[in-house]
Amino acid sequence: MRNRNCTKTTIGIKLRHLRAIFNDAIDDGVIADEYYPFNRRKYQIPSSRNIKKALDSVDIGKIFYYQPECIEEWKPKDYWLFCYFGNGMNPKDLALLKFKNIHDEYLIFDRAKTERTARNNPRPIIVYINEDMQHIIDRWGNKNKNLDSFIFPILDSSFTPLEQHFVIKSFVKFINDRMAKIKDQLGIEKKITMIVSRHTFSTQLKRSGASTEFIQEALGHTDKKTTENYLDSFENEVKKEFARKLAAFKTIQQTDAITQ
């Protein structure tokens, strides 16, 4: 992959799947521990930090108040905002939501990504259903509100895990493609993908004064480092703002000199 000039992100994504297979094989006794290739003294899967994915408040407002002309735009916009308001929800978790996950004013669910990591004892995600999220459920949700029914008509209960995988993959592509067109119409420079809604949620929380620990719990991260990676862009902007404040005396002196 290095010879093919693959990025660190691509290499990391592919090798994390391979590592998961090794871990399962070792747990099942198929492979001995000594053959595990990812120990600290062996190969370390590269990690890259994706920075500046989050949108600022101005761009979020543009998306929120944008009036689509057709369902092909309205639906992806609503799903994107639902994920943003819903703790930066992952699209797979969105698709798997069922009416039994609604408890009064809250959505309570386990992340699909961590449901098998029982040893980490992952906490359920708790999301307050705000007015906008409720409107989206009312507008696009399934009419059959049985507890075991999916909230949104993305998946069918008859789908196998493999079928679910491909349907969710197509769903994400549909959202991202339509949001790219909305982005161009609104003149937003940054991408507006599903992962961007997650980064934007975490960054907005941080800017509002929330602790990294609170954001970690909201996102459902088992590792604090993962949360810190999401907040990279925020930290860089803060450093830049602090640097400006350190030089604020220049503006004050220039103003005084002009006045004199």
N, C-alpha and C positions, 0 to 999 in steps of 0.2 A: 504493500500500500504506500509506503514511503517512496518507492521507486516510481510509482504512478502519480506522485505528487498529491496524494490525498491529504486533506487537512487533519490537524490534530483532532478536531471534533468528529470527523468521519471515522477515523481510526478508533477513537474512544468509544463511539456508539457501537461499532461492529464488535469490538473486543469485549465490551461489557456483556454482550449476549453470549459470547464464547465462555467468558468467566462464569456466567450463571449456569451454563451447561456443565462445566467442570465441577462447580459446587454441588449440583444435584447428583452428578455421577459419584462424587466422593461420599456424599451422604448415603447413597444407595449401595455403597461398597463396590462399585464397578471399577473405580480407579483409586489407587493408593495415594495418600497425602503427599508422598515424596515426588509424585509426578505433577503436582500442581504448579503451573508455570507462573503464577502471579504473586508469589510471595515477595516480601519486602526485598530480599536479596536476589530475586530473579527479575522477571520483566514487570515493569510498572506501567499500567495503562495510562497513556497521556491524557491530561485534562486541559481544556482551554476555557478561558473566561470570555463569555460573550457579553460585550459591554455596549451600553447605550442602545438597548432595545426598547426601553420604556418610552412611552409617550408622555408629554407634559399635559398640564391641565387644559391648555388652550386646544390642543389636538383632540383630547378626549371630548371636550365640549362640542367641537365641530362634528364628531361622529354622532354624539348623542342627539344633537338637534338637526342632523341631516334628515331630510324628508325624501325617502326613496320613492321612485315612480312606479315600481313594480314589486311583486312578491320576490322575484329573483334577487332583489337587493334588500328588501325589508327583512326577510328571514335571516340571512347571514349577519346583518347588522344587529338584530336582536340576539342571536345566539352569541355573538362576540361580546355584547354588553352583558349578557347573562353570566358568561364566564368571568368577565371583569368584576362585576358586583359580587359574584359567588366565590370570593376568595381566590380569584385567578384560577378558576376550575379548569382541570384538564379536560379536553374534548371527549375522551373515553369515559371519564367519570360523568360528564354531562349526559352522554348517550345511555349510560347504565342506570341513571337515576330512576327510581320507582316512587309511586305515590306513598309507599310505606316509609320512605325516607323523610317524608314531611311530618314534623312533630310540632303542631301548633304554628308558631311563627318561624320555625327553623327547619333547615335541611340538615340531616345528620346522616353521614355515609362514610364508608371506608374507602380510601383511595385504591383503585384497582392495581396501581403500581406497587403498593406495599402490602396488599392483602395476604401475600404468601410469606412475608417476612415476620413470622410470628415471634421470632427470637428478639426482635427489636421492639415488640409490643407497641405497634403504632397506634396512636390515638385516632379516634374518628374525627372527621372534619365537621365542624358545626358552623353553618352559614345562616345568618339572619336573612330572611326573605323580605327584602325591601319592596316598596311599592312598584318599582320598575320591573323587578324580577317577577312579581305576581302578575303584572300586566302581560309579560312575555309568556308565562305559563298559560294564562287565560286565552291568549291569542293563538298560540301554536301547540299547546298541549293536547294530549289525547283526550277524547271525550269520555272514554272508558276510564273511570277513576278508581277501579279496583286496586287494592293495596299492592298486588303483584304486577300491575300494569306499568309499563314505562311511562314516565311523565311526558316525554317528547317522542314523536313517531319517527325515530331514527332506526331503532332495532326492532326485531320481532322475537318473541319468546322462543320461536322454533329454530332460530339460528344456532349453528354450531359455533364454538369459539373461533374457528378459522373464518367462518362467514362473518362473524362480528368484526374480526380484525379488518377484513377488506372493506366492509361497509363503513366502519369508522374512518378508515384511511381515505375513502372517497368523500366522506362527509367533511373531513378537514380540508381536503383539496377544494371542495365546493366553497367553503367559507373563505379560505385564503384567496382564491381566484376572484370572488366577488368583492371582497374587501380591498383587493388591489385596485379595482376599478373605482371604488368609492374614494380611496386614497388619492387617486389622480384627480378626481373631480373636486376634492376638497383642498388640493394643493398641499397635502401633507408629505413631507420628505421621507420620513421613516416608514418602514413596512408596517402593515396592520395585519399581522397573522395571529393565529390563536395563541402561540407562545408569547407574542408581544402583549396580549391582554394579561397574561400571568405576570410578566415582568412589570407591566404598568401598575397592576394592583399592588405588588410588593413595594414598588418605589413610592407610590402615592401614600401608602401606609407609613413608610419610613419618613417621608417628608412631613407627615402629620404628627410625628413625634413618637410613633410606636417603636418598641424595643425590637431588636433582632429576634429575641426569644419569642415574642408574641407573633411576629411575622412567620417564624419557623413553624409554630403551631398552626397558624391559619393556613399555610401552604401545605401542611402535612409532611414536611421534610423530617426525616429521621436523623439527618446529619446537618449540624449548624453550618458547616462549610458550604453546603449546597445553597443555603439561604444567602450566605454572604456573597456568593457568586452572582446571585440575582440582583444584589444591591450594589454591584460594582459601579454602575453608571451613576447612581445617586452619590456614592462616596466621592467620585471624581468631581462631580459638579459642586459638591460641598467644599472640596479642597480649593477649587477655582474661586468660589465665592469668598472663602476666607482669605485667599491671596489678594483679592480685590480690596477687602476691608483693611488688610495690612497696609495697603498703599493709599488709603482714603485721604490721608493727610495731604497728599499732593493736590487733590482737588480743592481742599480747604485753603491751602496756601495760595493757589492760583486765584481763587475767588477773592481772598483778602487783598491780593496784589492789584487786581482789577479795580476793586472798590476804592483803594487808596489812590 
